[in-house]
């Protein structure tokens, strides 16, 4: 049963990391290259869509990792799982304090109501997101290492 939990957790966290990596290095670059207001409208729509899904995914990933750490407390690799959980907690805190406030503003913007500094705010979100992706990749790597 523990093995199934470990694999399921790695898959759930891994897919989440993949989505966040894709947003950072593929989707936002595509949106930024679109003409006119299309990129800003795409980011607003993405903010609404992913803003609804990702909190559940982050909490689920953290909960699965915590259950793994507790269930496998006396097994090899538990320290790596605990470290991964700490990184996931850091990513949640970082999201709440730094990324969500910008996202909450950006998802309501249209070409008619966006502030003059909207591009700077999106660039700031992108920079924070790059750091969050690095943290998530490190957490995933720790979880995978704990399987070995």
C-alpha positions in Angstrom: 0.0 0.0 0.0 2.8 2.4 0.8 4.3 1.8 -2.6 1.1 2.7 -4.3 0.9 5.9 -2.2 4.5 6.8 -3.2 3.9 6.3 -6.9 0.6 8.1 -6.8 2.1 11.1 -5.0 5.0 11.3 -7.4 2.6 11.3 -10.4 0.3 13.9 -8.9 3.3 16.2 -7.9 5.0 15.5 -11.2 2.1 16.5 -13.3 1.6 19.7 -11.3 5.3 20.5 -11.8 4.9 19.9 -15.5 1.9 22.2 -15.7 3.7 25.0 -13.8 6.9 24.4 -15.9 4.8 24.7 -19.1 3.1 27.9 -17.9 6.5 29.4 -17.2 8.5 28.4 -20.2 5.9 27.7 -22.9 2.4 29.1 -22.4 3.4 32.6 -21.2 6.0 33.0 -23.9 3.4 32.1 -26.5 0.9 34.5 -25.0 3.5 37.3 -24.8 4.2 36.8 -28.6 0.6 37.2 -29.7 -0.4 40.5 -31.4 -2.4 43.2 -29.8 -4.3 42.5 -26.7 -4.5 38.8 -27.2 -1.7 37.9 -24.8 -3.1 40.0 -22.0 -6.6 38.5 -22.5 -5.0 35.0 -22.6 -3.2 35.6 -19.4 -6.4 36.8 -17.7 -8.3 33.7 -18.8 -5.4 31.5 -17.7 -5.3 33.2 -14.4 -9.0 32.5 -13.9 -8.8 28.9 -15.0 -5.6 27.9 -13.3 -6.4 30.1 -10.3 -9.4 27.8 -9.6 -7.6 24.5 -10.1 -4.0 25.0 -8.8 -4.9 25.7 -5.1 -6.6 22.3 -4.9 -3.7 20.6 -6.7 -1.1 22.3 -4.4 -2.9 21.3 -1.2 -3.5 17.7 -2.5 0.2 17.4 -3.4 1.2 18.6 0.1 -1.4 16.3 1.8 -0.2 13.3 -0.2 3.4 14.0 0.7 2.5 14.5 4.4 0.7 11.1 4.4 3.7 9.5 2.7 6.0 10.9 5.3 3.8 9.7 8.2 3.0 6.3 6.7 6.6 5.7 5.8 8.2 7.2 8.9 10.5 4.3 9.7 11.3 3.6 6.0 14.3 4.6 4.0 14.0 8.1 2.4 11.6 9.6 4.9 13.9 12.6 5.4 13.8 13.3 1.7 10.0 13.2 1.8 9.9 15.6 4.7 12.2 18.0 2.9 10.0 17.8 -0.2 7.0 18.6 2.0 8.8 21.6 3.4 9.5 22.8 -0.1 5.8 22.3 -1.0 4.9 24.4 2.0 7.3 27.1 0.9 5.7 27.1 -2.5 2.2 27.4 -1.0 3.3 30.3 1.2 5.1 32.0 -1.7 2.0 31.6 -3.8 -0.3 33.1 -1.2 2.0 36.0 -0.4 3.5 36.9 -3.8 1.8 35.3 -6.8 -1.9 35.1 -5.9 -2.3 38.9 -5.3 -0.9 39.6 -8.7 -3.0 36.9 -10.3 -6.2 38.1 -8.6 -5.6 41.5 -10.2 -4.6 40.2 -13.6 -7.5 37.8 -14.0 -9.9 40.7 -14.0 -8.1 42.9 -16.5 -9.4 43.7 -20.0 -7.8 46.0 -22.5 -10.3 48.7 -21.2 -9.5 48.4 -17.5 -5.9 47.2 -17.1 -3.5 49.5 -15.3 -0.7 51.3 -17.2 1.9 49.0 -15.5 0.2 45.7 -16.3 3.2 44.4 -18.2 5.5 45.2 -15.3 3.1 43.4 -12.9 3.0 40.3 -15.2 6.9 40.4 -15.5 7.0 40.4 -11.7 4.6 37.5 -11.5 6.8 35.6 -14.0 9.9 36.2 -11.9 8.2 34.9 -8.8 6.8 32.0 -10.8 10.3 31.0 -12.0 11.5 30.7 -8.4 8.4 28.7 -7.5 8.9 26.3 -10.4 12.5 25.8 -9.2 11.2 25.0 -5.7 8.7 22.6 -7.1 11.2 20.8 -9.3 13.5 20.4 -6.2 10.5 19.0 -4.3 9.8 16.5 -7.0 13.4 15.5 -7.3 13.4 14.7 -3.5 10.3 12.6 -3.8 11.8 10.6 -6.7 15.0 10.2 -4.8 13.1 8.9 -1.8 11.8 6.1 -4.0 15.3 4.8 -4.7 
